[in-house]
Amino acid sequence: MGRSNSKYRKGTKFEWELKRMLENEGFAVIRSAGSHGVDLIAGKRGDIYAFECKSTSKESFYISRENILKLVVFSETFGAKPYLAVKIKGEILFINPYLLKVEGKSYLVDYYKISPIALSFKELIEKR
């Protein structure tokens, strides 16, 4: 598969955690098996979100340009609002992919740089 099992399990665990959180707020949520650039699709009364989920215990990580492009293209086609959902330093943050800065072939997701532009779960669900 090309990715470490513990890294994969951590990401999958976060997907299920976020799915439950959204369902507890009244969203209908579908988890996409496999990686198609979108891990979760959530909707509530006409508001539709597409999430690519990443989880890390570090302060920063890189996500490929291709992954972000898949998220954006899918969301535009589907009519969803795209977000990179990140569990970083124990915090869950939602980043508009259009606000990410590209560094070579990847985007750098750094906790201290994304915190000011990211939404918390509460802000995300209240933004509707």
Secondary structure, DSSP 4 states (H G I P E B T S, - for coil): --S-HHHHHHHHHHHHHHHHHHHHTT-EEEEPSS-SS-SEEEEETTEEEEEEEEEESSSEEEEEHHHHHHHHHHHHHHT-EEEEEEEETTEEEEE-GGGPPEETTEEEEEHHHHTTT-B-HHHHHHH-
